Amino acid sequence: MAKLIYSGIMSLDGYTVDEEGSFDWSAPDAEVHAFVNELERPVGTYLYGRRMYEVMRFWETEPDPSAPKHIRDYGEIWRSADKIVYSTSLPAVSTPRTRMERSFDTDAVRSLKADSERDLGIGGPELAAQAVAAGLVDEYHLFLNPIVIGGGTPFLPHRVRLHLELLDEHRFANGVVYLRYAAES
């Protein structure tokens, strides 16, 4: 059985984007990016909301061959995984290995977890909120950036109580802290 992993880069006060929708403050440096690459390598399928898919499809054609190795490596990891995009407004998907679903079906995701040999990643706080509320997320991978932005889109949904077990932590030279938690049953 595969795990469903919710991973994200956020501000210290828990936001993925600021109030203007910008996340330029969250760009990982080479050390953090290489670490992320190793975490993402076992993922066989990504579950995305529309906005996250629109951001991530950049990796279908990038990076160019002159980009640093950690950037090229991430592009290869992303292109080799399957993707499921959940959207009622996106007319069609534009990347290979990608299918669209119009609604998030918790039973279908449970079946996907049970049938998958490789882990699943979920991206986009709105979509992830549905998985969190349904108790589908097995692990949380948080990359806390040393910045407080004061508002925006929260990484975790409101009004959900989670009991988590710390599995791993790592501090980076740039001040980013990685925390890995398992959801307790």
MDAnalysis code that builds the backbone (N, CA, C; Angstrom):
import MDAnalysis as mda
import numpy as np

u = mda.Universe.empty(555, n_residues=185, atom_resindex=np.repeat(np.arange(185), 3), trajectory=True)
u.add_TopologyAttr("name", ["N", "CA", "C"] * 185)
u.add_TopologyAttr("resid", np.arange(1, 186))
u.add_TopologyAttr("resname", ["MET", "ALA", "LYS", "LEU", "ILE", "TYR", "SER", "GLY", "ILE", "MET", "SER", "LEU", "ASP", "GLY", "TYR", "THR", "VAL", "ASP", "GLU", "GLU", "GLY", "SER", "PHE", "ASP", "TRP", "SER", "ALA", "PRO", "ASP", "ALA", "GLU", "VAL", "HIS", "ALA", "PHE", "VAL", "ASN", "GLU", "LEU", "GLU", "ARG", "PRO", "VAL", "GLY", "THR", "TYR", "LEU", "TYR", "GLY", "ARG", "ARG", "MET", "TYR", "GLU", "VAL", "MET", "ARG", "PHE", "TRP", "GLU", "THR", "GLU", "PRO", "ASP", "PRO", "SER", "ALA", "PRO", "LYS", "HIS", "ILE", "ARG", "ASP", "TYR", "GLY", "GLU", "ILE", "TRP", "ARG", "SER", "ALA", "ASP", "LYS", "ILE", "VAL", "TYR", "SER", "THR", "SER", "LEU", "PRO", "ALA", "VAL", "SER", "THR", "PRO", "ARG", "THR", "ARG", "MET", "GLU", "ARG", "SER", "PHE", "ASP", "THR", "ASP", "ALA", "VAL", "ARG", "SER", "LEU", "LYS", "ALA", "ASP", "SER", "GLU", "ARG", "ASP", "LEU", "GLY", "ILE", "GLY", "GLY", "PRO", "GLU", "LEU", "ALA", "ALA", "GLN", "ALA", "VAL", "ALA", "ALA", "GLY", "LEU", "VAL", "ASP", "GLU", "TYR", "HIS", "LEU", "PHE", "LEU", "ASN", "PRO", "ILE", "VAL", "ILE", "GLY", "GLY", "GLY", "THR", "PRO", "PHE", "LEU", "PRO", "HIS", "ARG", "VAL", "ARG", "LEU", "HIS", "LEU", "GLU", "LEU", "LEU", "ASP", "GLU", "HIS", "ARG", "PHE", "ALA", "ASN", "GLY", "VAL", "VAL", "TYR", "LEU", "ARG", "TYR", "ALA", "ALA", "GLU", "SER"])
u.atoms.positions = np.array([
    [0.835, -1.176, 0.000],
    [0.000, 0.000, 0.000],
    [0.886, 1.248, 0.000],
    [0.553, 2.176, -0.876],
    [1.313, 3.415, -0.984],
    [0.874, 4.412, 0.080],
    [1.769, 5.335, 0.384],
    [1.445, 6.431, 1.294],
    [1.028, 7.644, 0.463],
    [0.127, 8.439, 1.025],
    [-0.203, 9.732, 0.443],
    [0.556, 10.778, 1.250],
    [1.423, 11.522, 0.561],
    [2.320, 12.474, 1.205],
    [1.951, 13.892, 0.778],
    [1.713, 14.732, 1.758],
    [1.470, 16.152, 1.507],
    [2.745, 16.890, 1.843],
    [3.358, 17.459, 0.818],
    [4.643, 18.129, 0.966],
    [4.510, 19.561, 0.487],
    [5.186, 20.471, 1.183],
    [5.127, 21.845, 0.728],
    [6.141, 22.743, 1.381],
    [6.404, 23.824, 0.680],
    [7.281, 24.884, 1.164],
    [6.374, 25.985, 1.692],
    [6.685, 26.468, 2.898],
    [5.816, 27.483, 3.499],
    [6.611, 28.477, 4.318],
    [5.929, 29.577, 4.620],
    [6.502, 30.576, 5.515],
    [6.444, 30.046, 6.944],
    [7.182, 30.675, 7.821],
    [7.187, 30.261, 9.216],
    [5.795, 30.365, 9.835],
    [4.982, 31.301, 9.342],
    [3.620, 31.425, 9.860],
    [2.610, 30.573, 9.090],
    [3.102, 29.643, 8.269],
    [2.254, 28.593, 7.713],
    [1.579, 28.856, 6.385],
    [2.062, 29.821, 5.596],
    [1.431, 30.135, 4.312],
    [2.273, 29.631, 3.140],
    [1.575, 29.201, 2.077],
    [2.261, 28.722, 0.876],
    [2.465, 29.838, -0.136],
    [1.563, 30.801, -0.141],
    [1.682, 32.003, -0.970],
    [1.241, 33.186, -0.119],
    [1.720, 34.382, -0.483],
    [1.315, 35.563, 0.283],
    [-0.047, 36.064, -0.185],
    [-0.493, 37.177, 0.365],
    [-1.831, 37.687, 0.054],
    [-1.991, 38.114, -1.401],
    [-0.884, 38.388, -2.089],
    [-0.945, 38.738, -3.515],
    [-0.791, 37.505, -4.407],
    [-0.652, 36.325, -3.808],
    [-0.493, 35.093, -4.583],
    [0.948, 34.804, -4.965],
    [1.890, 35.549, -4.432],
    [3.298, 35.362, -4.772],
    [3.951, 34.334, -3.845],
    [4.851, 33.563, -4.421],
    [5.644, 32.618, -3.634],
    [7.123, 32.744, -3.990],
    [7.518, 33.898, -4.509],
    [8.912, 34.098, -4.896],
    [9.863, 33.994, -3.706],
    [9.367, 34.237, -2.519],
    [10.155, 34.139, -1.293],
    [10.510, 32.692, -0.942],
    [9.876, 31.737, -1.606],
    [10.036, 30.333, -1.223],
    [10.963, 29.521, -2.125],
    [11.582, 30.144, -3.105],
    [12.433, 29.396, -4.039],
    [13.563, 28.695, -3.280],
    [13.653, 27.365, -3.401],
    [14.698, 26.635, -2.672],
    [16.072, 26.850, -3.301],
    [17.091, 26.902, -2.453],
    [18.453, 26.973, -2.972],
    [18.889, 25.563, -3.391],
    [20.119, 25.433, -3.870],
    [20.603, 24.147, -4.399],
    [20.565, 23.038, -3.355],
    [20.933, 23.350, -2.111],
    [20.950, 22.327, -1.060],
    [19.535, 21.820, -0.759],
    [18.594, 22.737, -0.601],
    [17.205, 22.343, -0.311],
    [16.617, 21.617, -1.513],
    [16.877, 22.125, -2.712],
    [16.313, 21.504, -3.923],
    [16.796, 20.067, -4.080],
    [18.069, 19.822, -3.856],
    [18.610, 18.458, -3.964],
    [17.949, 17.536, -2.931],
    [17.699, 18.049, -1.743],
    [17.022, 17.280, -0.693],
    [15.593, 16.948, -1.116],
    [14.891, 17.945, -1.655],
    [13.524, 17.733, -2.154],
    [13.529, 16.662, -3.241],
    [14.499, 16.723, -4.133],
    [14.584, 15.731, -5.209],
    [14.603, 14.309, -4.655],
    [15.379, 14.082, -3.616],
    [15.461, 12.732, -3.047],
    [14.139, 12.312, -2.408],
    [13.419, 13.255, -1.824],
    [12.100, 12.936, -1.250],
    [11.078, 12.641, -2.336],
    [11.180, 13.332, -3.457],
    [10.193, 13.182, -4.542],
    [10.462, 11.965, -5.427],
    [11.674, 11.473, -5.430],
    [12.047, 10.369, -6.324],
    [11.128, 9.141, -6.194],
    [10.683, 8.739, -4.989],
    [9.820, 7.552, -4.888],
    [8.353, 7.784, -5.270],
    [7.972, 9.035, -5.525],
    [6.569, 9.324, -5.843],
    [6.255, 8.852, -7.255],
    [5.197, 8.069, -7.376],
    [4.781, 7.559, -8.681],
    [3.650, 8.351, -9.300],
    [2.852, 9.019, -8.463],
    [1.704, 9.789, -8.949],
    [1.537, 11.039, -8.096],
    [1.321, 12.152, -8.779],
    [1.014, 13.416, -8.097],
    [-0.461, 13.728, -8.273],
    [-1.101, 14.160, -7.195],
    [-2.477, 14.634, -7.231],
    [-2.415, 16.147, -7.075],
    [-2.982, 16.875, -8.044],
    [-2.893, 18.327, -8.052],
    [-4.261, 18.975, -8.196],
    [-4.409, 20.118, -7.559],
    [-5.490, 21.024, -7.896],
    [-5.069, 21.811, -9.130],
    [-6.002, 22.541, -9.721],
    [-5.728, 23.277, -10.959],
    [-4.564, 24.252, -10.822],
    [-4.572, 25.081, -9.794],
    [-3.515, 26.090, -9.667],
    [-2.139, 25.455, -9.509],
    [-2.050, 24.415, -8.689],
    [-0.744, 23.765, -8.498],
    [-0.287, 23.118, -9.807],
    [-1.202, 22.492, -10.530],
    [-0.849, 21.900, -11.817],
    [-0.321, 22.971, -12.781],
    [-0.989, 24.112, -12.811],
    [-0.557, 25.169, -13.722],
    [0.846, 25.660, -13.382],
    [1.204, 25.681, -12.106],
    [2.563, 26.049, -11.699],
    [3.543, 24.933, -12.073],
    [3.173, 23.700, -11.784],
    [4.101, 22.582, -11.944],
    [4.324, 22.161, -13.394],
    [3.406, 22.441, -14.281],
    [3.598, 21.991, -15.671],
    [4.779, 22.688, -16.340],
    [5.313, 23.710, -15.721],
    [6.572, 24.325, -16.142],
    [7.637, 23.255, -16.345],
    [7.630, 22.237, -15.480],
    [8.675, 21.217, -15.498],
    [8.580, 20.273, -16.694],
    [7.523, 20.344, -17.459],
    [7.393, 19.490, -18.643],
    [8.414, 19.859, -19.708],
    [8.721, 21.135, -19.826],
    [9.661, 21.571, -20.866],
    [10.949, 22.138, -20.294],
    [10.996, 22.354, -19.031],
    [12.184, 22.925, -18.410],
    [12.843, 21.854, -17.562],
    [14.013, 21.966, -17.221],
    [14.900, 23.075, -17.532],
    [15.689, 22.811, -18.795],
    [16.367, 23.832, -19.245],
    [17.208, 23.634, -20.416],
    [18.485, 22.901, -19.996],
    [19.189, 22.337, -20.950],
    [20.371, 21.513, -20.631],
    [21.476, 22.243, -19.876],
    [21.491, 23.564, -19.903],
    [22.543, 24.296, -19.198],
    [22.191, 24.579, -17.735],
    [20.985, 24.197, -17.294],
    [20.572, 24.431, -15.904],
    [21.399, 23.564, -14.956],
    [21.496, 23.965, -13.690],
    [22.229, 23.143, -12.713],
    [21.643, 21.737, -12.599],
    [22.469, 20.793, -12.188],
    [22.065, 19.386, -12.117],
    [20.816, 19.180, -11.265],
    [20.709, 19.833, -10.098],
    [19.541, 19.611, -9.237],
    [18.244, 20.075, -9.903],
    [18.320, 21.069, -10.760],
    [17.152, 21.553, -11.499],
    [16.792, 20.550, -12.601],
    [17.776, 20.118, -13.369],
    [17.525, 19.117, -14.424],
    [16.982, 17.830, -13.826],
    [17.538, 17.439, -12.681],
    [17.117, 16.214, -12.000],
    [15.638, 16.293, -11.604],
    [15.224, 17.431, -11.046],
    [13.824, 17.561, -10.641],
    [12.895, 17.468, -11.852],
    [13.278, 18.096, -12.943],
    [12.473, 18.002, -14.165],
    [12.272, 16.558, -14.596],
    [13.322, 15.756, -14.530],
    [13.223, 14.336, -14.897],
    [12.303, 13.584, -13.934],
    [12.424, 13.875, -12.644],
    [11.571, 13.226, -11.638],
    [10.111, 13.553, -11.918],
    [9.814, 14.826, -12.171],
    [8.436, 15.255, -12.395],
    [7.857, 14.640, -13.674],
    [8.633, 14.645, -14.736],
    [8.136, 14.097, -16.008],
    [7.907, 12.589, -15.938],
    [8.654, 11.879, -15.085],
    [8.519, 10.419, -15.029],
    [7.336, 9.956, -14.181],
    [6.706, 10.873, -13.460],
    [5.570, 10.502, -12.604],
    [4.244, 10.726, -13.333],
    [3.231, 9.969, -12.930],
    [1.874, 10.211, -13.403],
    [1.292, 11.385, -12.630],
    [0.309, 12.042, -13.237],
    [-0.352, 13.169, -12.581],
    [-1.860, 13.038, -12.747],
    [-2.584, 13.387, -11.687],
    [-4.036, 13.498, -11.739],
    [-4.378, 14.910, -11.317],
    [-5.102, 15.615, -12.165],
    [-5.476, 16.996, -11.897],
    [-6.975, 17.034, -11.598],
    [-7.318, 17.639, -10.461],
    [-8.714, 17.774, -10.053],
    [-9.139, 19.211, -10.317],
    [-10.066, 19.382, -11.263],
    [-10.498, 20.732, -11.604],
    [-11.864, 20.717, -12.267],
    [-12.675, 21.685, -11.903],
    [-13.957, 21.877, -12.584],
    [-13.842, 22.969, -13.631],
    [-12.735, 23.713, -13.633],
    [-12.614, 24.850, -14.542],
    [-11.566, 24.676, -15.640],
    [-10.617, 23.785, -15.466],
    [-9.578, 23.584, -16.477],
    [-10.176, 22.817, -17.653],
    [-10.095, 23.368, -18.874],
    [-10.714, 22.667, -20.009],
    [-10.043, 21.330, -20.342],
    [-8.716, 21.276, -20.209],
    [-7.990, 20.048, -20.542],
    [-6.597, 20.124, -19.927],
    [-5.947, 18.973, -19.786],
    [-4.556, 18.932, -19.343],
    [-3.663, 18.967, -20.573],
    [-2.440, 19.449, -20.385],
    [-1.559, 19.638, -21.529],
    [-0.233, 18.908, -21.406],
    [-0.111, 18.047, -20.420],
    [1.155, 17.343, -20.231],
    [0.928, 15.842, -20.358],
    [1.955, 15.115, -20.832],
    [1.844, 13.658, -20.894],
    [1.703, 13.054, -19.502],
    [1.237, 11.830, -19.453],
    [1.107, 11.075, -18.205],
    [0.166, 11.766, -17.221],
    [-0.795, 12.517, -17.752],
    [-1.688, 13.315, -16.924],
    [-3.132, 13.041, -17.311],
    [-3.974, 12.890, -16.297],
    [-5.413, 12.771, -16.545],
    [-6.151, 13.735, -15.639],
    [-7.365, 14.061, -16.009],
    [-8.149, 15.014, -15.237],
    [-9.356, 14.333, -14.626],
    [-9.662, 14.756, -13.415],
    [-10.879, 14.357, -12.717],
    [-11.617, 15.637, -12.356],
    [-12.928, 15.626, -12.462],
    [-13.698, 16.830, -12.172],
    [-13.982, 17.016, -10.686],
    [-13.864, 15.943, -9.902],
    [-14.089, 16.073, -8.459],
    [-13.150, 15.134, -7.714],
    [-12.896, 15.486, -6.467],
    [-12.016, 14.693, -5.607],
    [-12.863, 13.625, -4.934],
    [-12.628, 12.378, -5.292],
    [-13.388, 11.242, -4.775],
    [-12.515, 10.512, -3.756],
    [-12.873, 10.620, -2.473],
    [-12.040, 10.031, -1.424],
    [-11.938, 8.512, -1.566],
    [-13.013, 7.850, -1.978],
    [-12.950, 6.393, -2.164],
    [-12.001, 6.019, -3.293],
    [-12.005, 6.801, -4.361],
    [-11.089, 6.532, -5.477],
    [-9.638, 6.724, -5.043],
    [-9.382, 7.732, -4.208],
    [-8.015, 7.954, -3.727],
    [-7.601, 6.826, -2.781],
    [-8.508, 6.365, -1.934],
    [-8.197, 5.204, -1.075],
    [-7.830, 3.993, -1.925],
    [-8.581, 3.750, -2.991],
    [-8.292, 2.625, -3.895],
    [-6.955, 2.821, -4.590],
    [-6.673, 4.047, -4.998],
    [-5.395, 4.330, -5.648],
    [-4.235, 4.051, -4.693],
    [-4.381, 4.466, -3.440],
    [-3.346, 4.169, -2.441],
    [-3.166, 2.659, -2.271],
    [-4.271, 1.943, -2.189],
    [-4.216, 0.493, -1.970],
    [-3.584, -0.235, -3.156],
    [-3.808, 0.269, -4.361],
    [-3.346, -0.411, -5.568],
    [-1.975, 0.037, -6.060],
    [-1.467, 1.132, -5.533],
    [-0.212, 1.687, -6.035],
    [0.992, 1.050, -5.353],
    [2.019, 0.827, -6.146],
    [3.278, 0.306, -5.612],
    [4.196, 1.434, -5.172],
    [3.998, 2.616, -5.727],
    [4.823, 3.779, -5.385],
    [3.966, 4.803, -4.655],
    [4.610, 5.609, -3.831],
    [3.895, 6.614, -3.049],
    [3.208, 7.636, -3.940],
    [2.238, 8.325, -3.340],
    [1.483, 9.383, -4.001],
    [1.821, 10.697, -3.314],
    [1.920, 11.748, -4.091],
    [2.113, 13.077, -3.534],
    [0.887, 13.912, -3.833],
    [0.511, 14.773, -2.916],
    [-0.616, 15.670, -3.154],
    [-0.122, 17.090, -3.033],
    [-0.510, 17.938, -3.972],
    [-0.048, 19.305, -3.988],
    [-1.175, 20.279, -4.210],
    [-1.062, 21.404, -3.562],
    [-2.086, 22.432, -3.623],
    [-2.899, 22.410, -2.347],
    [-2.867, 23.488, -1.582],
    [-3.510, 23.484, -0.271],
    [-5.018, 23.253, -0.291],
    [-5.701, 23.699, -1.330],
    [-7.155, 23.485, -1.373],
    [-7.479, 22.013, -1.582],
    [-6.796, 21.378, -2.528],
    [-7.015, 19.949, -2.749],
    [-6.545, 19.146, -1.547],
    [-5.381, 19.481, -1.032],
    [-4.848, 18.754, 0.125],
    [-5.774, 18.872, 1.326],
    [-6.450, 20.011, 1.478],
    [-7.383, 20.187, 2.599],
    [-8.474, 19.113, 2.577],
    [-8.927, 18.755, 1.391],
    [-9.942, 17.700, 1.277],
    [-9.379, 16.349, 1.719],
    [-8.141, 16.066, 1.307],
    [-7.500, 14.806, 1.696],
    [-7.205, 14.773, 3.188],
    [-6.778, 15.906, 3.740],
    [-6.510, 15.993, 5.180],
    [-7.796, 15.750, 5.957],
    [-8.864, 16.440, 5.570],
    [-10.150, 16.308, 6.271],
    [-10.698, 14.890, 6.201],
    [-10.393, 14.173, 5.114],
    [-10.870, 12.798, 4.941],
    [-9.955, 11.780, 5.607],
    [-8.852, 12.232, 6.206],
    [-7.920, 11.316, 6.860],
    [-7.095, 10.486, 5.892],
    [-6.882, 10.988, 4.690],
    [-6.154, 10.230, 3.670],
    [-4.644, 10.459, 3.686],
    [-4.200, 11.556, 4.280],
    [-2.771, 11.896, 4.254],
    [-2.038, 11.082, 5.313],
    [-1.008, 10.366, 4.867],
    [-0.205, 9.521, 5.757],
    [0.995, 10.248, 6.326],
    [1.590, 11.138, 5.516],
    [2.766, 11.876, 5.961],
    [2.680, 13.327, 5.504],
    [3.296, 14.190, 6.313],
    [3.401, 15.614, 6.026],
    [4.875, 15.962, 5.968],
    [5.307, 16.558, 4.858],
    [6.689, 16.991, 4.680],
    [6.659, 18.517, 4.573],
    [7.138, 19.190, 5.583],
    [7.074, 20.647, 5.655],
    [8.465, 21.245, 5.527],
    [8.580, 22.243, 4.677],
    [9.812, 23.010, 4.531],
    [9.507, 24.424, 5.004],
    [9.903, 24.722, 6.234],
    [9.629, 26.021, 6.841],
    [10.717, 27.016, 6.465],
    [10.305, 28.111, 5.820],
    [11.240, 29.159, 5.421],
    [11.324, 30.217, 6.506],
    [12.510, 30.785, 6.712],
    [12.680, 31.778, 7.766],
    [12.136, 33.155, 7.352],
    [10.828, 33.194, 7.128],
    [10.150, 34.431, 6.760],
    [8.727, 34.367, 7.296],
    [8.236, 35.489, 7.769],
    [6.843, 35.620, 8.186],
    [6.196, 36.556, 7.179],
    [5.112, 36.103, 6.524],
    [4.493, 36.924, 5.477],
    [3.147, 37.508, 5.899],
    [2.619, 37.086, 7.040],
    [1.455, 37.732, 7.622],
    [0.099, 37.400, 7.039],
    [0.031, 36.583, 6.034],
    [-1.262, 36.212, 5.465],
    [-1.078, 35.600, 4.097],
    [-2.134, 34.987, 3.603],
    [-2.093, 34.340, 2.297],
    [-2.864, 33.041, 2.337],
    [-2.402, 32.065, 1.598],
    [-3.045, 30.753, 1.549],
    [-2.355, 29.835, 2.537],
    [-3.092, 29.333, 3.535],
    [-2.461, 28.465, 4.539],
    [-2.143, 27.075, 3.982],
    [-1.042, 26.510, 4.457],
    [-0.651, 25.150, 4.075],
    [-1.640, 24.127, 4.614],
    [-2.058, 24.300, 5.852],
    [-2.997, 23.367, 6.488],
    [-4.376, 23.995, 6.602],
    [-5.418, 23.178, 6.472],
    [-6.777, 23.713, 6.565],
    [-7.130, 24.116, 7.992],
    [-8.052, 25.038, 8.099],
    [-8.580, 25.440, 9.405],
    [-9.565, 24.380, 9.900],
    [-9.758, 24.343, 11.186],
    [-10.758, 23.495, 11.843],
    [-10.518, 21.989, 11.641],
    [-9.272, 21.620, 11.497],
    [-8.915, 20.197, 11.437],
    [-7.886, 19.956, 12.531],
    [-8.135, 18.973, 13.353],
    [-7.189, 18.624, 14.405],
    [-6.421, 17.389, 13.958],
    [-5.090, 17.475, 14.033],
    [-4.223, 16.377, 13.622],
    [-3.277, 16.024, 14.758],
    [-3.133, 14.750, 15.013],
    [-2.120, 14.266, 15.944],
    [-1.027, 13.652, 15.084],
    [0.169, 14.210, 15.212],
    [1.265, 13.815, 14.337],
    [2.449, 13.320, 15.144],
    [3.195, 12.421, 14.512],
    [4.415, 11.900, 15.116],
    [5.601, 12.368, 14.290],
    [6.547, 13.040, 14.933],
    [7.740, 13.521, 14.240],
    [8.610, 12.328, 13.841],
    [8.893, 12.217, 12.543],
    [9.721, 11.128, 12.029],
    [11.134, 11.578, 11.677],
    [11.261, 12.852, 11.263],
    [12.566, 13.321, 10.812],
    [12.578, 14.845, 10.837],
    [13.775, 15.386, 10.924],
    [13.957, 16.831, 10.849],
    [15.331, 17.094, 10.266],
    [15.454, 18.224, 9.607],
    [16.744, 18.585, 9.010],
    [16.819, 20.103, 8.910],
    [17.966, 20.653, 9.293],
    [18.187, 22.096, 9.178],
    [19.158, 22.349, 8.037],
    [18.860, 23.394, 7.257],
    [19.692, 23.753, 6.116],
    [20.453, 25.045, 6.413],
    [21.554, 25.233, 5.709],
    [22.411, 26.403, 5.931],
    [21.669, 27.721, 5.695],
    [20.665, 27.727, 4.827],
    [19.943, 28.965, 4.522],
    [18.831, 29.279, 5.538],
    [18.705, 28.463, 6.582],
    [17.697, 28.707, 7.608],
    [16.407, 27.938, 7.434],
    [16.237, 27.241, 6.326],
    [15.050, 26.411, 6.108],
    [15.133, 25.201, 7.036],
    [13.985, 24.806, 7.574],
    [13.905, 23.620, 8.424],
    [12.901, 22.658, 7.798],
    [13.311, 21.399, 7.637],
    [12.453, 20.341, 7.120],
    [11.922, 19.530, 8.289],
    [10.615, 19.285, 8.292],
    [9.976, 18.450, 9.301],
    [9.144, 17.398, 8.597],
    [9.306, 16.156, 9.006],
    [8.520, 15.045, 8.441],
    [7.706, 14.428, 9.563],
    [6.387, 14.402, 9.355],
    [5.473, 13.861, 10.351],
    [4.635, 12.751, 9.754],
    [4.294, 11.767, 10.578],
    [3.321, 10.738, 10.229],
    [2.018, 11.085, 10.915],
    [0.923, 10.850, 10.232],
    [-0.393, 11.036, 10.830],
    [-0.641, 9.859, 11.776],
    [-1.007, 10.162, 13.006],
    [-1.330, 9.088, 13.964],
    [-2.772, 8.675, 13.735],
    [-3.015, 7.374, 13.844],
    [-4.388, 6.898, 13.634],
    [-5.219, 7.073, 14.867],
])
